[in-house]
Amino acid sequence: MRLTFVDHQSTLGKTPRNFAIDPSGRFILAANQDTDTIVTFGVDAASGKLEPTGDTVSTGRSGVHQDRADGSDVTFRMRVAR
């Protein structure tokens, strides 16, 4: 898969932190740090444009990102299955 610029798309949250492309290339997950959400986008096969699927997971800070007393942080990975 080759990534090229097609268009701008909001991640529908604040402070995009990470994204993942599913193995089929049909979906992208965008993780938003300050709104504690993971938003799913479909990838249009012809144009490559992203369209929100309407699926949003609210993670809550305790499930995804925790600050340690020593100032470091712990980040957990999440697997989304359909």
C-alpha positions as a LaTeX table, in Angstrom:
\begin{tabular}{lrrr}
\hline
Residue & $x$ (\AA) & $y$ (\AA) & $z$ (\AA) \\
\hline
Met1 & 0.00 & 0.00 & 0.00 \\
Arg2 & 1.30 & 3.42 & $-0.89$ \\
Leu3 & 0.19 & 6.57 & 0.95 \\
Thr4 & $-0.27$ & 9.79 & $-1.01$ \\
Phe5 & $-2.04$ & 13.05 & $-0.16$ \\
Val6 & $-5.67$ & 13.13 & $-1.32$ \\
Asp7 & $-7.53$ & 15.55 & 0.96 \\
His8 & $-7.79$ & 16.84 & 4.53 \\
Gln9 & $-10.16$ & 15.01 & 6.90 \\
Ser10 & $-10.93$ & 15.94 & 10.49 \\
Thr11 & $-10.29$ & 13.16 & 12.98 \\
Leu12 & $-13.52$ & 14.26 & 14.70 \\
Gly13 & $-11.68$ & 14.78 & 17.97 \\
Lys14 & $-8.95$ & 16.82 & 19.63 \\
Thr15 & $-5.22$ & 16.14 & 19.47 \\
Pro16 & $-4.91$ & 13.26 & 17.01 \\
Arg17 & $-2.29$ & 10.98 & 18.55 \\
Asn18 & $-2.11$ & 7.89 & 16.37 \\
Phe19 & $-3.76$ & 6.10 & 13.47 \\
Ala20 & $-3.89$ & 2.54 & 12.18 \\
Ile21 & $-4.84$ & 1.09 & 8.82 \\
Asp22 & $-6.64$ & $-2.24$ & 9.00 \\
Pro23 & $-5.00$ & $-5.12$ & 7.09 \\
Ser24 & $-7.58$ & $-4.98$ & 4.26 \\
Gly25 & $-6.90$ & $-1.26$ & 3.70 \\
Arg26 & $-10.63$ & $-0.53$ & 3.87 \\
Phe27 & $-10.64$ & 1.23 & 7.26 \\
Ile28 & $-8.50$ & 3.68 & 9.24 \\
Leu29 & $-8.76$ & 4.18 & 13.00 \\
Ala30 & $-7.82$ & 7.60 & 14.39 \\
Ala31 & $-7.02$ & 7.95 & 18.10 \\
Asn32 & $-7.73$ & 11.37 & 19.62 \\
Gln33 & $-5.85$ & 12.01 & 22.86 \\
Asp34 & $-7.75$ & 14.95 & 24.37 \\
Thr35 & $-11.25$ & 13.70 & 23.56 \\
Asp36 & $-10.43$ & 10.09 & 24.51 \\
Thr37 & $-11.93$ & 8.65 & 21.35 \\
Ile38 & $-11.05$ & 6.26 & 18.55 \\
Val39 & $-12.90$ & 7.10 & 15.35 \\
Thr40 & $-13.32$ & 4.73 & 12.40 \\
Phe41 & $-13.14$ & 5.94 & 8.80 \\
Gly42 & $-13.85$ & 4.01 & 5.64 \\
Val43 & $-11.37$ & 4.39 & 2.78 \\
Asp44 & $-13.00$ & 4.91 & $-0.62$ \\
Ala45 & $-11.30$ & 2.37 & $-2.90$ \\
Ala46 & $-11.50$ & 4.58 & $-5.99$ \\
Ser47 & $-10.54$ & 7.98 & $-4.62$ \\
Gly48 & $-8.72$ & 7.14 & $-1.37$ \\
Lys49 & $-10.84$ & 9.70 & 0.49 \\
Leu50 & $-11.83$ & 9.00 & 4.08 \\
Glu51 & $-15.46$ & 8.92 & 5.19 \\
Pro52 & $-16.52$ & 8.63 & 8.84 \\
Thr53 & $-18.36$ & 5.35 & 9.42 \\
Gly54 & $-20.20$ & 6.69 & 12.48 \\
Asp55 & $-18.34$ & 4.25 & 14.75 \\
Thr56 & $-16.65$ & 6.01 & 17.65 \\
Val57 & $-15.26$ & 4.36 & 20.77 \\
Ser58 & $-15.00$ & 6.46 & 23.92 \\
Thr59 & $-11.95$ & 5.12 & 25.73 \\
Gly60 & $-11.75$ & 7.17 & 28.89 \\
Arg61 & $-8.29$ & 8.07 & 30.09 \\
Ser62 & $-7.96$ & 5.15 & 32.50 \\
Gly63 & $-8.26$ & 2.60 & 29.70 \\
Val64 & $-5.78$ & 4.04 & 27.24 \\
His65 & $-3.31$ & 6.42 & 28.84 \\
Gln66 & $-2.18$ & 6.60 & 32.43 \\
Asp67 & 0.39 & 8.91 & 33.98 \\
Arg68 & 2.79 & 7.27 & 36.41 \\
Ala69 & 4.00 & 8.93 & 39.59 \\
Asp70 & 7.52 & 9.10 & 38.16 \\
Gly71 & 6.29 & 11.25 & 35.23 \\
Ser72 & 6.47 & 8.54 & 32.58 \\
Asp73 & 3.33 & 7.27 & 30.96 \\
Val74 & 1.85 & 3.91 & 30.05 \\
Thr75 & 0.08 & 3.43 & 26.75 \\
Phe76 & $-2.06$ & 0.39 & 26.04 \\
Arg77 & $-2.81$ & $-0.97$ & 22.58 \\
Met78 & $-6.33$ & $-1.86$ & 21.59 \\
Arg79 & $-7.46$ & $-4.38$ & 18.99 \\
Val80 & $-10.80$ & $-3.64$ & 17.32 \\
Ala81 & $-12.60$ & $-6.62$ & 15.82 \\
Arg82 & $-15.75$ & $-6.58$ & 13.74 \\
\hline
\end{tabular}
